[in-house]
Amino acid sequence: MKKSALIIYIAMIVVGLIGLFIYTNKSGTPPPQSVTQPVVEARTETISVAVANHNLEVNSVIKAEDYQIKRISVPEGSADKRFDVSGKVLIDWALKQPVAAEDWIFNGDLVEPGSDEYLAMFLKPGNVVYAFELDAADNYLLSNLKAGNAIDIYLSYSLKAEDDGSTTLISPPHAIRESRLKPLMRNKRILSIRRAKIVDKNGVEVVEKGSQLVVELKDYDVKMLKGLEGKSKVVLFPSEKGTPTEPGSAAVSADESWLISDDAIFKIPPQKLMTAEVNELRGQ
């Protein structure tokens, strides 16, 4: 009996030791860790959008009070980038489409001042966009005029006495002391100023010859200028009125206009008359 009890005690001790060993090994093993995937945030970029302060009509010219700029974040490559106006000042740009209040102004609906598309938007039937090319001596006009101002257009000439007592108009004038200015057109609206390249001459930045004043004229104005091309000198001055009272339609007074006659203004054989290309854009 005692021998049987001893065997049982030994067996219990062995089982206990085995159980303790197994428990110790399990408790020393760290529990498995759950694997968490890193969260990838969507990449964004900041753009500037122009928001209409009120309803803007088609063909309207944008003023400072018409819009405000807001900076917003959009997903990288977002379609909203077509509204980005970063680096642009929209004052005096025109609209090809209407924009409702609080809407963003779409880049594709903006027309840049001075472009052919911009000029054509404001032409009425019968009006002509006419570009005067400036000599270097006329570049002073670039500093004294801006789009929206008006110019007066004169003919520089002199009168030559003929043997029969008549006089012949000569342009350019053949002598300084006999030079005169004949008003041709007054108060014509400047639509755009296109500056030629700026170069450095002896340390001074100057504008090369070839700048243009783009002016709104009538058909009959252009016919007059075409008739004077070649053997004549046309000069431009800032208008005394500064801005057109009736854009593109003002004319000289009756006592200053040409006399109605079938006689040629210049006594030059037709084959000797010179022509020149003029940059024109007619309204539809």
Residue pairs with C-beta under 8 A, 6 or more apart in sequence:
42 75
42 76
43 75
43 76
44 73
44 74
44 75
44 76
45 73
45 74
45 76
46 71
46 72
46 73
46 74
47 71
47 72
47 74
47 80
47 81
47 83
47 84
47 86
48 69
48 70
48 71
48 84
48 85
48 86
49 69
49 70
49 72
49 80
49 83
49 84
49 85
49 104
49 105
50 67
50 68
50 69
50 83
50 85
50 90
50 104
50 105
51 67
51 68
51 69
51 70
51 102
51 103
51 104
51 105
52 66
52 67
52 99
52 100
52 101
52 102
52 103
52 104
52 105
53 65
53 66
53 67
53 68
53 101
54 66
54 101
55 98
55 99
55 100
55 101
56 62
56 66
56 95
56 98
56 99
56 105
57 95
57 98
58 95
58 96
58 97
58 98
59 94
59 95
59 96
59 121
59 122
60 66
60 94
60 95
61 92
61 93
61 94
62 90
62 91
62 92
62 93
62 94
62 95
62 105
63 91
64 91
67 90
67 105
69 85
72 80
74 80
74 81
82 106
82 107
82 108
83 104
83 105
83 106
83 107
84 107
85 105
85 107
85 110
88 110
90 105
90 110
92 113
92 147
93 110
93 111
93 112
93 113
94 110
94 111
94 113
94 118
94 121
94 122
95 105
95 109
95 110
95 111
96 108
96 109
96 110
96 111
96 121
97 106
97 109
99 105
99 106
99 109
111 117
111 118
111 121
112 118
113 147
113 192
114 147
114 191
114 192
114 193
114 194
114 214
116 129
116 281
118 192
119 129
119 191
119 192
119 214
119 281
120 129
120 281
120 283
120 284
122 191
123 129
123 216
123 281
123 282
123 283
123 284
124 283
125 283
125 284
126 218
126 219
126 283
127 216
127 217
127 218
127 219
127 248
127 283
128 216
128 217
128 218
128 219
128 221
128 222
128 280
128 281
128 282
128 283
129 191
129 214
129 215
129 216
129 280
129 281
129 282
129 283
130 214
130 215
130 216
130 217
130 221
130 222
130 225
130 278
130 279
130 280
131 194
131 212
131 213
131 214
131 215
131 278
131 279
131 280
132 212
132 213
132 214
132 215
132 234
132 236
133 210
133 211
133 212
134 141
134 142
134 209
134 210
134 211
134 212
134 213
134 236
135 209
136 206
136 207
136 208
136 209
138 235
138 236
139 206
139 207
139 211
141 151
141 213
141 236
141 238
142 193
142 195
142 207
142 211
144 238
145 151
145 190
145 193
145 213
145 238
146 190
146 193
147 190
147 191
147 192
147 193
148 189
148 190
148 243
149 189
149 190
149 238
149 239
149 242
149 243
150 186
150 187
150 188
150 189
150 190
150 238
150 239
150 241
150 242
150 243
150 244
150 250
151 188
151 190
151 213
151 215
151 236
151 237
151 238
151 239
152 183
152 185
152 186
152 187
152 188
152 236
152 237
152 238
152 239
152 240
153 183
153 184
153 185
153 186
153 188
153 225
153 234
153 235
153 236
154 181
154 182
154 183
154 184
154 234
154 235
154 236
154 237
155 171
155 181
155 182
155 184
155 228
155 232
155 233
155 234
155 235
156 171
156 172
156 173
156 179
156 180
156 181
156 182
156 233
156 234
156 235
157 169
157 170
157 171
157 172
157 173
157 179
157 180
157 181
157 182
157 232
157 233
158 169
158 170
158 171
158 173
158 174
158 175
158 178
158 179
158 180
159 167
159 168
159 169
159 170
159 178
159 180
160 167
160 168
160 169
160 170
160 174
161 167
162 168
168 266
168 267
169 265
169 266
170 266
171 228
171 231
171 232
171 233
171 266
172 232
172 233
173 179
173 180
173 233
181 235
182 256
183 252
183 256
184 224
184 225
184 228
184 234
184 252
185 217
185 221
185 224
185 250
185 251
185 252
186 239
186 250
186 251
186 252
187 239
187 241
187 244
187 245
187 246
187 250
188 215
188 216
188 217
188 221
188 239
188 244
188 248
188 250
189 215
189 216
189 243
189 244
189 247
189 248
190 213
190 214
190 215
191 214
191 215
191 216
192 214
193 211
193 212
193 213
193 214
194 211
194 212
194 214
195 207
195 211
196 207
196 208
196 209
196 210
196 211
197 207
197 208
197 210
198 205
198 206
198 207
198 208
199 205
199 206
199 208
200 206
212 279
213 236
216 247
216 248
217 225
217 248
218 248
218 249
222 280
224 258
225 234
225 278
226 278
227 265
228 234
228 265
229 273
229 274
229 275
229 276
229 278
230 273
230 274
230 275
230 276
231 266
231 268
231 272
231 273
231 274
232 266
244 250
251 257
258 265
266 273
